[in-house]
Amino acid sequence: MSTDAQKLQQKQRVINRNPRPNVSQGRDADPERRLLVEFYAMKLAKEYLISNSFEVEDVSMIDGLGYDISAVKESTHFGVEVS
């Protein structure tokens, strides 16, 4: 068997072991995992903003606001939506 054929077989075995989950592009179907990813992304965003001298507030539980993090620095105020 040629080296290319062996590589192809090896790739096929990996694909068969790890089938692509049934998800739409960029969106995980597992709601628990989506929440964990969002919480982690919020943590990273807050750390980044704080390291750049912003005052941050988690406002994700306020309905209708449209963003998860409020960031303020001097006269600059903006909302950060994490999804």
N, C-alpha and C positions, 0 to 999 in steps of 0.2 A: 504494500500500500504506500502511496506517495505521501510525502510530508504534508502537502496541501489537503489531501483527503483526510489525513489524521487530524489536522487542525480543524477541518470542517466538522468532523465527527465530535471532537471535543467541544466545539462551540454549540453543536446541537444538543449534547448532553447537558450543558449548562442551561440552555434555553428551556429544555424540558423539565429541569429541576426547579427553575425559577420562572414560571410563567408570569407574564405581565398581568397584574390584577385588573379587574374590570373597572376602570376609572376613566373619567373624561380627561382631556389634556390638562395637566397641571392641578388637578383636584383629586385628592385622595378620597376614596369611598368610605373609609373607616372614620366615623365621627370622633371617636376617642383620640385617634392619632392626629386628626386635624386640630383638635383643641390643644393637644400637647405641643404641636408645631407652632400654633399661634401664640401660646403662652411663652414658648422659648423665643420666638421672634420679637415679642413685646419686651422681654427681658433684655435682649440684645439692643433693641432700639433705645430703650431707656438708658442703658449703660453708655451707649454712644452719645446720646444727647447730654447726659450728665458730664461725660468727659469733655464735652465742648461747652461747658458752663451754662447749660440750660437748666432751668427748674422744670421738673416734669411731674405730672400728675396722671395717674391711671384713671381715666374716665370711661372705661369700656362698659361699665354697668349702667351708665346713664342712657336710657332709651331715647332714640331720635336725635342724638348728638351728631352721629355720622363719622366719628373717629374714636380711636382707643386711647390715645395719649395726647395730653395738652402739654405743649412745650413753650416756655417763656424765657426770653433773654433780652434784657433792657427793653426796648420798645418793640421787639419782635415777638409775635405770638402766632403759633400755628398748631393745627391738629394733625396727628399722624394716625392714619388708618392702617392697621396691620391685618393682613388676610392670608 
